Amino acid sequence: MKKHFALLLTLVLAISVIAACGSNSNNAGNEGAANGGGDDAVKKRIALVLPEQIGVNPFFALMDEGFKRAGEEFGAEVKTIESTDPAAFEQNLRSTVAENYDLIITATFQAEDALNKVAPENPDKSFAIIDTVVDQPNVRSVVFREHEAAFLLGAAAGLSTKTNKVGAVVAIDAPLLSKYTKGFEQGLKYTNENAEFFVNYVGNFEDSAKGKELAVLQHSKGADFIAGMAAVGDLGVFEAAKELGFYASGQDVDRTELDPEHIVLSQLKGTDAVAYETVKAFMGGTFEFGAADYGLKEDGVGLTFVTRESKSPLSPFIGQETVDKVKEIAEDIKSGKIEVVNPLAQ
């Protein structure tokens, strides 16, 4: 009898231990889900706070596209906030801090002053800024080597011009935009030492009428190719090109689609790629503060037909022979054989 009782007691204890183990295993799984595993995981929240409204400048539309694509691919909760003026921008930036976003991304020199206020006030918050540098310990600054792409554009203009006179209509006379004008001039002189280069400034980023006026002026001096470097002002350059029959180029995105007959090239800036990579790095744990730059080698900048295909047909004014030569120049820049001087580093 005692033997039977001892055996029964042993079986009961064994069943109790097994049940307890099973219970502990299930609790661990539930705890794992609560702490970030499975479908119940808490998503990282990332905000893109823009100093302008999307649609005014294709630069921001492209950035927003890459930002949202990365959020979808890497499982982040993303939100884009557009601003109507500088005061609204700073308020939007502060609102995202108050709402406790894990990463706050913004862009351009228009955001510098506000970010230089907000970032030091929130040292435990992570920020990133695209297309300029904000020297704060909790900010990642991503800039572009625009002078490399501008070199390609200038080289193509130098090979294509029939009058040996080309121009650029530029937004403002600012150090950042010298990367465009000086890079262009270096490329122009590399392929055509005899070419004359006209530069005129609109005075802002929004005046298409002034952009047109300056393009007309440069064309009257003999320019058969005029590079638009004036944001919304480029629309005036394009309008003048169509009316007067000269050739033009755009910026940031492929503007040739607007009028392939007259807008024959576009200097590209991969704001979509940089926004995408910033989110990817943050979600993947490789995000670092400090400065990083993107050039031809990283596919951060480029030129239509040379580094990236276009939906538009190649203009006879440029021609395949010029494209092939500029492709070789691009490879030489990537390899370091050709050094494009950054005017901001001088």
Contacts in CASP RR format, 6 or more apart in sequence:
PFRMAT RR
TARGET T0000
AUTHOR 0000-0000-0000
METHOD contacts of the structure
MODEL  1
MKKHFALLLTLVLAISVIAACGSNSNNAGNEGAANGGGDDAVKKRIALVL
PEQIGVNPFFALMDEGFKRAGEEFGAEVKTIESTDPAAFEQNLRSTVAEN
YDLIITATFQAEDALNKVAPENPDKSFAIIDTVVDQPNVRSVVFREHEAA
FLLGAAAGLSTKTNKVGAVVAIDAPLLSKYTKGFEQGLKYTNENAEFFVN
YVGNFEDSAKGKELAVLQHSKGADFIAGMAAVGDLGVFEAAKELGFYASG
QDVDRTELDPEHIVLSQLKGTDAVAYETVKAFMGGTFEFGAADYGLKEDG
VGLTFVTRESKSPLSPFIGQETVDKVKEIAEDIKSGKIEVVNPLAQ
33 39 0 8 1.000
33 40 0 8 1.000
33 41 0 8 1.000
34 40 0 8 1.000
36 42 0 8 1.000
43 75 0 8 1.000
43 76 0 8 1.000
43 77 0 8 1.000
44 75 0 8 1.000
44 76 0 8 1.000
44 77 0 8 1.000
44 102 0 8 1.000
44 103 0 8 1.000
44 282 0 8 1.000
44 283 0 8 1.000
45 76 0 8 1.000
45 77 0 8 1.000
45 78 0 8 1.000
45 79 0 8 1.000
45 100 0 8 1.000
45 101 0 8 1.000
45 102 0 8 1.000
45 103 0 8 1.000
46 67 0 8 1.000
46 71 0 8 1.000
46 76 0 8 1.000
46 77 0 8 1.000
46 78 0 8 1.000
46 79 0 8 1.000
46 101 0 8 1.000
46 102 0 8 1.000
46 103 0 8 1.000
46 104 0 8 1.000
46 105 0 8 1.000
46 279 0 8 1.000
46 282 0 8 1.000
47 78 0 8 1.000
47 79 0 8 1.000
47 80 0 8 1.000
47 81 0 8 1.000
47 96 0 8 1.000
47 99 0 8 1.000
47 101 0 8 1.000
47 103 0 8 1.000
47 104 0 8 1.000
47 105 0 8 1.000
48 63 0 8 1.000
48 64 0 8 1.000
48 67 0 8 1.000
48 78 0 8 1.000
48 79 0 8 1.000
48 80 0 8 1.000
48 81 0 8 1.000
48 105 0 8 1.000
48 106 0 8 1.000
48 275 0 8 1.000
49 81 0 8 1.000
49 83 0 8 1.000
49 89 0 8 1.000
49 92 0 8 1.000
49 93 0 8 1.000
49 96 0 8 1.000
49 104 0 8 1.000
49 105 0 8 1.000
49 106 0 8 1.000
49 111 0 8 1.000
50 60 0 8 1.000
50 63 0 8 1.000
50 64 0 8 1.000
50 80 0 8 1.000
50 81 0 8 1.000
50 82 0 8 1.000
50 83 0 8 1.000
50 89 0 8 1.000
50 106 0 8 1.000
50 107 0 8 1.000
51 83 0 8 1.000
51 86 0 8 1.000
51 89 0 8 1.000
51 106 0 8 1.000
51 107 0 8 1.000
51 108 0 8 1.000
51 110 0 8 1.000
51 111 0 8 1.000
52 60 0 8 1.000
52 82 0 8 1.000
52 83 0 8 1.000
52 110 0 8 1.000
53 82 0 8 1.000
53 83 0 8 1.000
53 84 0 8 1.000
54 60 0 8 1.000
54 61 0 8 1.000
54 64 0 8 1.000
54 80 0 8 1.000
54 82 0 8 1.000
55 61 0 8 1.000
56 206 0 8 1.000
56 232 0 8 1.000
57 205 0 8 1.000
57 231 0 8 1.000
57 232 0 8 1.000
57 252 0 8 1.000
58 252 0 8 1.000
58 253 0 8 1.000
58 255 0 8 1.000
59 107 0 8 1.000
59 108 0 8 1.000
59 131 0 8 1.000
59 231 0 8 1.000
59 251 0 8 1.000
59 252 0 8 1.000
59 253 0 8 1.000
59 269 0 8 1.000
59 271 0 8 1.000
60 107 0 8 1.000
60 271 0 8 1.000
61 253 0 8 1.000
62 252 0 8 1.000
62 253 0 8 1.000
62 270 0 8 1.000
62 271 0 8 1.000
62 272 0 8 1.000
63 107 0 8 1.000
63 130 0 8 1.000
63 271 0 8 1.000
63 272 0 8 1.000
63 274 0 8 1.000
63 275 0 8 1.000
64 80 0 8 1.000
64 275 0 8 1.000
65 272 0 8 1.000
66 271 0 8 1.000
66 272 0 8 1.000
66 273 0 8 1.000
66 275 0 8 1.000
66 276 0 8 1.000
67 78 0 8 1.000
67 80 0 8 1.000
67 105 0 8 1.000
67 272 0 8 1.000
67 275 0 8 1.000
67 276 0 8 1.000
67 279 0 8 1.000
68 78 0 8 1.000
68 80 0 8 1.000
69 272 0 8 1.000
69 276 0 8 1.000
70 76 0 8 1.000
70 78 0 8 1.000
70 275 0 8 1.000
70 276 0 8 1.000
70 277 0 8 1.000
70 278 0 8 1.000
70 279 0 8 1.000
70 280 0 8 1.000
70 283 0 8 1.000
71 77 0 8 1.000
71 78 0 8 1.000
71 279 0 8 1.000
71 283 0 8 1.000
73 280 0 8 1.000
74 279 0 8 1.000
74 280 0 8 1.000
74 283 0 8 1.000
74 284 0 8 1.000
75 283 0 8 1.000
76 279 0 8 1.000
76 282 0 8 1.000
76 283 0 8 1.000
78 279 0 8 1.000
79 101 0 8 1.000
81 92 0 8 1.000
81 95 0 8 1.000
81 96 0 8 1.000
83 89 0 8 1.000
83 92 0 8 1.000
86 110 0 8 1.000
86 113 0 8 1.000
86 114 0 8 1.000
89 110 0 8 1.000
89 111 0 8 1.000
89 114 0 8 1.000
90 114 0 8 1.000
90 117 0 8 1.000
90 118 0 8 1.000
93 104 0 8 1.000
93 106 0 8 1.000
93 111 0 8 1.000
93 114 0 8 1.000
93 115 0 8 1.000
93 118 0 8 1.000
94 118 0 8 1.000
96 104 0 8 1.000
97 104 0 8 1.000
97 118 0 8 1.000
97 122 0 8 1.000
97 125 0 8 1.000
102 126 0 8 1.000
102 282 0 8 1.000
103 126 0 8 1.000
103 127 0 8 1.000
103 128 0 8 1.000
103 279 0 8 1.000
103 282 0 8 1.000
103 287 0 8 1.000
104 125 0 8 1.000
104 126 0 8 1.000
104 127 0 8 1.000
104 128 0 8 1.000
105 127 0 8 1.000
105 128 0 8 1.000
105 129 0 8 1.000
105 130 0 8 1.000
105 275 0 8 1.000
105 278 0 8 1.000
105 279 0 8 1.000
106 115 0 8 1.000
106 127 0 8 1.000
106 128 0 8 1.000
106 129 0 8 1.000
106 130 0 8 1.000
107 129 0 8 1.000
107 130 0 8 1.000
107 131 0 8 1.000
107 132 0 8 1.000
107 271 0 8 1.000
108 129 0 8 1.000
108 130 0 8 1.000
108 131 0 8 1.000
108 132 0 8 1.000
109 131 0 8 1.000
109 132 0 8 1.000
109 174 0 8 1.000
109 176 0 8 1.000
111 129 0 8 1.000
111 132 0 8 1.000
111 134 0 8 1.000
112 129 0 8 1.000
112 132 0 8 1.000
112 134 0 8 1.000
115 127 0 8 1.000
115 129 0 8 1.000
115 134 0 8 1.000
115 136 0 8 1.000
115 139 0 8 1.000
116 134 0 8 1.000
116 136 0 8 1.000
118 127 0 8 1.000
119 125 0 8 1.000
119 127 0 8 1.000
119 134 0 8 1.000
119 136 0 8 1.000
119 138 0 8 1.000
119 139 0 8 1.000
120 136 0 8 1.000
122 138 0 8 1.000
123 137 0 8 1.000
123 138 0 8 1.000
124 138 0 8 1.000
125 138 0 8 1.000
126 138 0 8 1.000
126 140 0 8 1.000
126 282 0 8 1.000
126 287 0 8 1.000
126 289 0 8 1.000
127 134 0 8 1.000
127 136 0 8 1.000
127 138 0 8 1.000
127 139 0 8 1.000
127 140 0 8 1.000
128 139 0 8 1.000
128 140 0 8 1.000
128 141 0 8 1.000
128 142 0 8 1.000
128 278 0 8 1.000
128 282 0 8 1.000
128 287 0 8 1.000
129 139 0 8 1.000
129 140 0 8 1.000
129 141 0 8 1.000
129 142 0 8 1.000
130 142 0 8 1.000
130 271 0 8 1.000
130 274 0 8 1.000
130 275 0 8 1.000
130 278 0 8 1.000
131 142 0 8 1.000
131 143 0 8 1.000
131 144 0 8 1.000
131 269 0 8 1.000
131 271 0 8 1.000
132 141 0 8 1.000
132 143 0 8 1.000
132 176 0 8 1.000
133 141 0 8 1.000
133 143 0 8 1.000
133 291 0 8 1.000
134 141 0 8 1.000
135 141 0 8 1.000
137 289 0 8 1.000
138 289 0 8 1.000
139 289 0 8 1.000
139 290 0 8 1.000
140 278 0 8 1.000
140 287 0 8 1.000
140 288 0 8 1.000
140 289 0 8 1.000
140 290 0 8 1.000
140 291 0 8 1.000
140 292 0 8 1.000
141 290 0 8 1.000
141 291 0 8 1.000
141 292 0 8 1.000
142 274 0 8 1.000
142 278 0 8 1.000
142 291 0 8 1.000
142 292 0 8 1.000
142 293 0 8 1.000
142 294 0 8 1.000
143 291 0 8 1.000
143 292 0 8 1.000
143 293 0 8 1.000
143 294 0 8 1.000
144 269 0 8 1.000
144 270 0 8 1.000
144 274 0 8 1.000
144 293 0 8 1.000
144 294 0 8 1.000
144 295 0 8 1.000
144 300 0 8 1.000
144 301 0 8 1.000
145 179 0 8 1.000
145 293 0 8 1.000
145 294 0 8 1.000
145 295 0 8 1.000
145 296 0 8 1.000
145 300 0 8 1.000
145 301 0 8 1.000
145 340 0 8 1.000
145 342 0 8 1.000
146 179 0 8 1.000
146 180 0 8 1.000
146 183 0 8 1.000
146 267 0 8 1.000
146 269 0 8 1.000
146 301 0 8 1.000
147 179 0 8 1.000
147 180 0 8 1.000
147 182 0 8 1.000
147 183 0 8 1.000
147 186 0 8 1.000
147 340 0 8 1.000
147 341 0 8 1.000
147 342 0 8 1.000
147 343 0 8 1.000
148 183 0 8 1.000
148 295 0 8 1.000
148 296 0 8 1.000
148 301 0 8 1.000
148 302 0 8 1.000
148 333 0 8 1.000
148 340 0 8 1.000
149 267 0 8 1.000
149 268 0 8 1.000
149 269 0 8 1.000
149 295 0 8 1.000
149 296 0 8 1.000
149 301 0 8 1.000
149 302 0 8 1.000
149 303 0 8 1.000
150 179 0 8 1.000
150 180 0 8 1.000
150 181 0 8 1.000
150 182 0 8 1.000
150 183 0 8 1.000
150 184 0 8 1.000
150 186 0 8 1.000
150 187 0 8 1.000
150 267 0 8 1.000
151 183 0 8 1.000
151 184 0 8 1.000
151 186 0 8 1.000
151 187 0 8 1.000
151 190 0 8 1.000
151 329 0 8 1.000
151 333 0 8 1.000
151 338 0 8 1.000
151 340 0 8 1.000
152 187 0 8 1.000
152 267 0 8 1.000
152 296 0 8 1.000
152 302 0 8 1.000
152 303 0 8 1.000
152 306 0 8 1.000
152 307 0 8 1.000
152 326 0 8 1.000
152 329 0 8 1.000
152 330 0 8 1.000
152 333 0 8 1.000
153 184 0 8 1.000
153 187 0 8 1.000
153 227 0 8 1.000
153 249 0 8 1.000
153 265 0 8 1.000
153 267 0 8 1.000
153 303 0 8 1.000
154 166 0 8 1.000
154 183 0 8 1.000
154 184 0 8 1.000
154 185 0 8 1.000
154 186 0 8 1.000
154 187 0 8 1.000
154 188 0 8 1.000
154 191 0 8 1.000
154 227 0 8 1.000
155 187 0 8 1.000
155 188 0 8 1.000
155 190 0 8 1.000
155 191 0 8 1.000
155 325 0 8 1.000
155 326 0 8 1.000
155 329 0 8 1.000
156 191 0 8 1.000
156 265 0 8 1.000
156 303 0 8 1.000
156 306 0 8 1.000
156 318 0 8 1.000
156 322 0 8 1.000
156 323 0 8 1.000
156 326 0 8 1.000
157 166 0 8 1.000
157 184 0 8 1.000
157 188 0 8 1.000
157 195 0 8 1.000
157 225 0 8 1.000
157 227 0 8 1.000
157 249 0 8 1.000
158 166 0 8 1.000
158 187 0 8 1.000
158 188 0 8 1.000
158 191 0 8 1.000
158 192 0 8 1.000
158 195 0 8 1.000
158 225 0 8 1.000
159 191 0 8 1.000
159 192 0 8 1.000
159 322 0 8 1.000
159 325 0 8 1.000
159 326 0 8 1.000
160 225 0 8 1.000
160 247 0 8 1.000
160 317 0 8 1.000
160 318 0 8 1.000
160 319 0 8 1.000
160 322 0 8 1.000
161 192 0 8 1.000
161 195 0 8 1.000
161 224 0 8 1.000
161 225 0 8 1.000
162 224 0 8 1.000
163 222 0 8 1.000
163 223 0 8 1.000
163 224 0 8 1.000
164 192 0 8 1.000
164 194 0 8 1.000
164 195 0 8 1.000
164 196 0 8 1.000
165 195 0 8 1.000
165 196 0 8 1.000
165 198 0 8 1.000
165 221 0 8 1.000
165 222 0 8 1.000
165 223 0 8 1.000
165 224 0 8 1.000
166 188 0 8 1.000
166 195 0 8 1.000
166 196 0 8 1.000
166 197 0 8 1.000
166 198 0 8 1.000
166 223 0 8 1.000
166 224 0 8 1.000
166 225 0 8 1.000
166 226 0 8 1.000
166 227 0 8 1.000
167 197 0 8 1.000
167 198 0 8 1.000
167 199 0 8 1.000
167 218 0 8 1.000
167 223 0 8 1.000
167 225 0 8 1.000
167 226 0 8 1.000
167 227 0 8 1.000
168 180 0 8 1.000
168 181 0 8 1.000
168 184 0 8 1.000
168 197 0 8 1.000
168 198 0 8 1.000
168 199 0 8 1.000
168 200 0 8 1.000
168 226 0 8 1.000
168 227 0 8 1.000
168 228 0 8 1.000
168 229 0 8 1.000
169 200 0 8 1.000
169 202 0 8 1.000
169 211 0 8 1.000
169 214 0 8 1.000
169 215 0 8 1.000
169 218 0 8 1.000
169 226 0 8 1.000
169 227 0 8 1.000
169 228 0 8 1.000
169 229 0 8 1.000
169 230 0 8 1.000
169 233 0 8 1.000
169 234 0 8 1.000
169 237 0 8 1.000
170 177 0 8 1.000
170 180 0 8 1.000
170 181 0 8 1.000
170 199 0 8 1.000
170 200 0 8 1.000
170 201 0 8 1.000
170 202 0 8 1.000
170 228 0 8 1.000
170 229 0 8 1.000
170 230 0 8 1.000
171 177 0 8 1.000
171 201 0 8 1.000
171 202 0 8 1.000
171 203 0 8 1.000
171 204 0 8 1.000
171 205 0 8 1.000
171 229 0 8 1.000
171 230 0 8 1.000
171 231 0 8 1.000
171 233 0 8 1.000
172 201 0 8 1.000
172 202 0 8 1.000
172 203 0 8 1.000
172 204 0 8 1.000
172 205 0 8 1.000
173 201 0 8 1.000
173 203 0 8 1.000
175 343 0 8 1.000
175 344 0 8 1.000
176 344 0 8 1.000
177 229 0 8 1.000
178 343 0 8 1.000
178 344 0 8 1.000
179 342 0 8 1.000
179 343 0 8 1.000
179 344 0 8 1.000
180 229 0 8 1.000
180 267 0 8 1.000
181 199 0 8 1.000
181 229 0 8 1.000
182 341 0 8 1.000
182 343 0 8 1.000
183 340 0 8 1.000
183 341 0 8 1.000
183 343 0 8 1.000
184 197 0 8 1.000
184 227 0 8 1.000
185 197 0 8 1.000
186 340 0 8 1.000
186 341 0 8 1.000
187 340 0 8 1.000
188 195 0 8 1.000
188 197 0 8 1.000
189 195 0 8 1.000
190 329 0 8 1.000
190 338 0 8 1.000
191 325 0 8 1.000
191 329 0 8 1.000
198 218 0 8 1.000
198 221 0 8 1.000
198 223 0 8 1.000
200 214 0 8 1.000
200 217 0 8 1.000
200 218 0 8 1.000
201 214 0 8 1.000
202 210 0 8 1.000
202 211 0 8 1.000
202 214 0 8 1.000
202 230 0 8 1.000
202 233 0 8 1.000
203 210 0 8 1.000
204 210 0 8 1.000
205 230 0 8 1.000
205 231 0 8 1.000
205 232 0 8 1.000
205 233 0 8 1.000
206 231 0 8 1.000
206 232 0 8 1.000
206 233 0 8 1.000
207 230 0 8 1.000
207 232 0 8 1.000
207 233 0 8 1.000
208 232 0 8 1.000
208 233 0 8 1.000
208 234 0 8 1.000
208 235 0 8 1.000
208 236 0 8 1.000
208 239 0 8 1.000
209 236 0 8 1.000
210 233 0 8 1.000
211 230 0 8 1.000
211 233 0 8 1.000
211 234 0 8 1.000
211 236 0 8 1.000
211 237 0 8 1.000
211 240 0 8 1.000
212 233 0 8 1.000
212 236 0 8 1.000
212 237 0 8 1.000
212 239 0 8 1.000
212 240 0 8 1.000
214 237 0 8 1.000
215 226 0 8 1.000
215 228 0 8 1.000
215 236 0 8 1.000
215 237 0 8 1.000
215 240 0 8 1.000
215 241 0 8 1.000
215 248 0 8 1.000
216 240 0 8 1.000
216 244 0 8 1.000
218 226 0 8 1.000
219 226 0 8 1.000
219 240 0 8 1.000
219 244 0 8 1.000
219 246 0 8 1.000
223 246 0 8 1.000
224 246 0 8 1.000
224 247 0 8 1.000
225 246 0 8 1.000
225 247 0 8 1.000
225 248 0 8 1.000
225 249 0 8 1.000
225 264 0 8 1.000
225 317 0 8 1.000
226 237 0 8 1.000
226 240 0 8 1.000
226 241 0 8 1.000
226 246 0 8 1.000
226 247 0 8 1.000
226 248 0 8 1.000
226 249 0 8 1.000
227 248 0 8 1.000
227 249 0 8 1.000
227 250 0 8 1.000
227 267 0 8 1.000
228 234 0 8 1.000
228 237 0 8 1.000
228 248 0 8 1.000
228 249 0 8 1.000
228 250 0 8 1.000
228 251 0 8 1.000
229 250 0 8 1.000
229 251 0 8 1.000
230 237 0 8 1.000
231 251 0 8 1.000
234 248 0 8 1.000
234 250 0 8 1.000
234 251 0 8 1.000
234 255 0 8 1.000
237 248 0 8 1.000
237 250 0 8 1.000
238 248 0 8 1.000
238 250 0 8 1.000
238 255 0 8 1.000
238 258 0 8 1.000
238 259 0 8 1.000
238 262 0 8 1.000
238 263 0 8 1.000
240 246 0 8 1.000
240 248 0 8 1.000
241 247 0 8 1.000
241 248 0 8 1.000
241 259 0 8 1.000
241 262 0 8 1.000
241 263 0 8 1.000
242 259 0 8 1.000
242 261 0 8 1.000
242 262 0 8 1.000
245 262 0 8 1.000
246 262 0 8 1.000
247 262 0 8 1.000
247 263 0 8 1.000
247 264 0 8 1.000
247 315 0 8 1.000
247 317 0 8 1.000
248 262 0 8 1.000
248 263 0 8 1.000
248 264 0 8 1.000
249 255 0 8 1.000
249 263 0 8 1.000
249 264 0 8 1.000
249 265 0 8 1.000
249 266 0 8 1.000
249 267 0 8 1.000
250 256 0 8 1.000
250 263 0 8 1.000
250 265 0 8 1.000
250 266 0 8 1.000
250 267 0 8 1.000
251 266 0 8 1.000
251 267 0 8 1.000
251 269 0 8 1.000
252 266 0 8 1.000
252 267 0 8 1.000
252 268 0 8 1.000
252 269 0 8 1.000
252 270 0 8 1.000
252 271 0 8 1.000
253 266 0 8 1.000
253 268 0 8 1.000
254 266 0 8 1.000
254 268 0 8 1.000
254 304 0 8 1.000
254 308 0 8 1.000
254 310 0 8 1.000
254 311 0 8 1.000
254 312 0 8 1.000
255 263 0 8 1.000
255 266 0 8 1.000
256 263 0 8 1.000
256 264 0 8 1.000
256 265 0 8 1.000
256 266 0 8 1.000
256 304 0 8 1.000
256 310 0 8 1.000
256 312 0 8 1.000
257 310 0 8 1.000
257 311 0 8 1.000
257 312 0 8 1.000
260 312 0 8 1.000
260 313 0 8 1.000
260 315 0 8 1.000
261 315 0 8 1.000
264 315 0 8 1.000
264 317 0 8 1.000
264 318 0 8 1.000
265 303 0 8 1.000
265 304 0 8 1.000
265 305 0 8 1.000
265 318 0 8 1.000
266 303 0 8 1.000
266 304 0 8 1.000
266 310 0 8 1.000
267 301 0 8 1.000
267 302 0 8 1.000
267 303 0 8 1.000
268 300 0 8 1.000
268 301 0 8 1.000
268 302 0 8 1.000
268 303 0 8 1.000
268 304 0 8 1.000
268 307 0 8 1.000
268 308 0 8 1.000
269 300 0 8 1.000
269 301 0 8 1.000
269 302 0 8 1.000
270 294 0 8 1.000
270 299 0 8 1.000
270 300 0 8 1.000
270 301 0 8 1.000
273 294 0 8 1.000
273 299 0 8 1.000
273 300 0 8 1.000
274 294 0 8 1.000
274 300 0 8 1.000
278 287 0 8 1.000
281 287 0 8 1.000
281 288 0 8 1.000
294 300 0 8 1.000
294 301 0 8 1.000
295 301 0 8 1.000
295 302 0 8 1.000
296 302 0 8 1.000
296 307 0 8 1.000
296 330 0 8 1.000
296 333 0 8 1.000
296 334 0 8 1.000
297 334 0 8 1.000
299 307 0 8 1.000
302 308 0 8 1.000
302 330 0 8 1.000
303 326 0 8 1.000
303 330 0 8 1.000
304 310 0 8 1.000
304 312 0 8 1.000
305 314 0 8 1.000
305 318 0 8 1.000
305 323 0 8 1.000
306 323 0 8 1.000
306 326 0 8 1.000
306 327 0 8 1.000
306 330 0 8 1.000
307 330 0 8 1.000
314 320 0 8 1.000
314 323 0 8 1.000
329 338 0 8 1.000
332 338 0 8 1.000
333 339 0 8 1.000
333 340 0 8 1.000
END
